[in-house]
């Protein structure tokens, strides 16, 4: 019986090299060779999912949570203005379900947008006066006016947009990408989430950046504003980097001693894990420290960018993380849920986001990063063409609308200066070129060089995909 | 097999021979890779089925809808009649197809994005060559008692388990590992059975105990510890998707922890596993079910629940039923039934109908799709959490109510003489239009505001409702003990599917409908008093629809009894035939700060274009003659002014009722006493906490197959039944959850006991014999030791599903006692430890890492059960909550407050699952974030310091404390080399802290704990740092 295996130290690494390949399910590979780890660990299908040369290497997703009103931002419908106050015709609604908030209203009066729309740039991309800065980057944008979802409420809606399913339990898109592509910078998490602080609105949930059934290392890491960007990143009070180093050195010595009597990849993993953590204690604060940014950058993003946790500050951080190779940067800006008081509410939301969103695109461009960074702006669904509650001269609101809504994308291989998809003159149904959420996901994976039908993970006996059994790459969105 | 022939004739047969030549070499390789002693024999269940299932069954499997070419490869007969010729690969269409390079012929087709590796092609070919022997899927055939295999190394086995493990190793010319050291063993078994490390004393006792029973005694000691139940429960909570909050988006707190404590008690009392399952599935249906039995059924209510405004309740009710069904299948059967929610299973022989028949066991409860946003009502059905004293008190109060009811009836019966006297002598002619106790009269003569319109009424002008504009009042906050009557003239313009006539409530689904209401549903009048709809309410409905476009006088009367029989509806003063819709009101109905509202309700359908007039409200149950007076304007007046000797019998009878209700002091006083008694009873019940449980409704619930799984795509009606492929339920078993539970635990069930022993094996070894505990189907991995699994399963059943016995049996085995050190042979040939030739080592689960730190430092608060604890980490969760101070910071992690939308962040970093859905396995990762948590998290920093503090109190210097420190954290003494590393670290840290009192003070102030002693600060800080570093040491956090 052989119970003390390889006492001689020099052979240990060779042993690991020899047998390490067969240890796919161990976490060792996760840390030492992460970019390809999953391909080895799970199945050849994951690696073969990367089929072609990617157009985008990373994604910044500016999630506008609550359901921004496409009819007041991107999808101009003069007919609604003409028919303002008249009833939504039954032949337009076609019996589709409404939410239980307005579904029982006796009256569904149409509501025209009070905002002015104009074409911008050479492309003539149309948007409303609420987005003056976004208008300046109109020629970079690929506006999709024919997005469709199935969810009529926030929880299922956001979950659908982020995981491809309305119900809990699936991995989010960033987790899928980390699983499929791995990291480009070992010293930063490859999936980072930032939520605008201090916003009310519909609550978000950590499941939105969860890894579902994928290994939990693929879950998004939420950067907090103020204090430690990552949970307990900073040393406890009184412990300096040097003191920590001495603790880690001792720990490493103990592990080396242990390795000499039992060559176990778990121990190697442990050593690598602590080294990586130690490096991240430098790299994360460095990445999140904006004090070195020049004034003109703050002018570009807006003064709010100096306020940690604001949307503008998160946009600036997103750029810094993109520069450092973070794969998936997910921002959430809540507050787009204008059931009532829309005029004021949507104006406030735009004031908070317009400049920084546009600045981010412009900043990426001026650094040459826009070509391989895909920026996505949008929410979980749109809003109704009719008023929820009372339509008065001074105030109105719109309910949730899954049938058609707008998002925009920029960079990363999408066709710039385009508007894709058409809704009917009522702004209710998609008339042409519908883009279902599954299609959007398939297209985004395609831009990342991934065949969405091959990026699979076997769980409970089934090969799961981000796009479930659906999704088509929309060629009209590609550059 | 016309279809199969068509399939064969569709392609060309050219390249078979050529392909076969290429494959010969691989065939050799494949058969050589098989275990020695199996003579290159390919086994269907182990080798073939997984490949056929994974690559072929999507199109050639159980799913009828998607089956191609009418070919099934999941059935032997079908396959062999068409594409497989046993023994003759070159005549088998299957071989031709899988080897073809022609994209039109090749299988799997390129478009499927599935492929067979050359080894798999070779294996399938070799299998056909060897005769294509078939076998049923192992998991669907009941285990048969296997013979104990013979072994060469006869002295190694300690019990039956070892024969199976050793014979398998020997077949592969491999050997087991030696026994682990005593220190390793006591550490291993302590964590496995209690989730806590051994104390130094326990280690010493075991290490020095030379008795042959020493190990057995240790196991018994740990199994009898209360911590055993906590450890087992922490695993069960993942499976039960336990959470202290409702989940989804709003994610409010809910009261379910008594169920968690039930689980802990069940484990500690060694409840037999089949009883444990039976009670959780059907405790409420057991004969003479106790409150404990009913509490067990909270299991099936632990799924996430929704409250988000605007949601469709039915969508979520269906989601809950599906969750229960899927949890049942995953947790107890190891089946992936959710695949059949939308279509027949792609891999396993389960149809969509099987799925919905199974759901029919779980939807027979009176539940709502949404919980209540505006009230704190517990979603029904519920159990009132009463202790014995409460129960006695409530019994007494119920008796008082009954006595008062009886006395009221007696008082009325004895009032005849007084009535006669009143009729003959005392009857004064009052203003009979002014009925007593009226608190509201709206005549609608004034022009209404808002969108409602003025219209010709029944009397003068009336109101026509817009449906979106409420008419408010200033009255109507009735309790359920208050008799009341609401009367009005009503004219409905059309046959209303749903319309709110009047109500007092905080909203429909948003408020659980709490309050009282009159609705028109499908044309019929529904009058209800509600605490939480539908399970805590009384409700009646008229048998016939209210005629449309006519004025009718509608009076709803209620007697204060909390019984459906206490509500009555009179139309045009005539009692009408009604049906009882619900009769189970046991809590308050009052919607605070709201009044009676007419014609509209937020997010509900108003009484659009309906008309009303002369609305009156009385704080008394009107008598029929009064209602007649309201309707015809004269009945009561006439009767009151008619000389007593000229009254008709009917008039006299009705005046008697009127007399009792309005005039007779004895009756009125007795009614007041009854109301008082009822108020006392409801006050006693209203404050009692409720918990969600399962309770069969007595109303019929129809279950449908749902096409594509969509809640609104109802297909055929189905009745409760178990999947066709599995054993039948016994004919006399009830078609309810109890019948389902008894079917599940029947000894001939092929899955239940296997799933159970696999679960407990996983508790001990970190991974099951079936490595995919969530899938025992054809896509799952076959057991590493099929005969051992079967032997354990049968032995478990034969020994009354005795959990502690099973765990001890596992722990006593030589297999369990092996060292975890990996030999070169194992590393090369069995890196995943499928042969169990060593003990599998892995990082301790989240709960144990934290509990370990608390335990060794002495901080652990050793209290069992109770409300969730909120340690430091909850305040830095994504959904921060206020943390506890004091004991709540130091409870075992099984009690940590679980919030679904922002679970305890330290536990999440350490691979806990979110508990949104049933999970029977945790992933294990080693992210750098784990290092931050262990080295910087306040819980661990504080525990390190308190540990150091304890040691310094015992030892004079920090140097002297090092040996105990190392031993506390690893359960073994440090070697000299290790000791010198620790000494070096301590010296560096002493130097570091010695230089600066300020940094020392800072480091020593992490956490709430204050020291009882006053050690030298620099020594304390330095030793704390050493302790903290050791918390991340392999032997502290890896189970070895």
Interface residues (C-beta under 8 A of the other chain):
Chain A: X1 X2 X3 X4 X5 X6 X15 X19 X22 X23 X24 X25 X26 X27 X30 X31 X45 X97 X99 X100 X101 X102 X103 X104 X105 X106 X107 X152 X153 X154 X155 X167 X168 X169 X202 X203 X204 X205 X206 X207 X210 X214 X215 X216 X217 X219 X221 X222 X224 X230 X231 X232 X233 X234 X235 X236 X237 X238 X239 X240 X242 X243 X244 X246 X247 X248 X249 X250 X251 X253 X254 X255 X257 X258 X261 X262 X263 X264 X266 X267 X269 X270 X273 X274 X276 X277 X278 X280 X281 X390 X399 X400 X451 X453 X454 X458 X459 X460 X461 X462
Chain B: X113 X175 X176 X177 X178 X247 X248 X249 X250 X251 X304 X306 X308 X309 X310 X311 X312 X313 X319 X330 X336 X338 X339 X346 X347 X348 X466 X467 X468 X509 X603 X604 X605 X606 X608 X712 X772 X774 X775 X777 X778 X779 X780 X819 X820 X821 X822 X823 X824 X825 X827 X828 X831 X832 X841 X842 X843 X876 X878 X879 X900 X901 X902 X903 X905 X906 X908 X909 X911 X914 X916 X917 X923 X924 X925 X926 X927 X928 X929 X930 X931 X932 X933 X935 X936 X937 X938 X941 X975 X977 X978 X981 X982 X984 X985 X988 X989 X992 X993 X998 X999 X1000 X1001 X1002 X1003 X1004 X1005 X1006 X1021 X1025 X1026 X1028 X1029 X1030 X1032 X1033 X1034 X1035 X1038
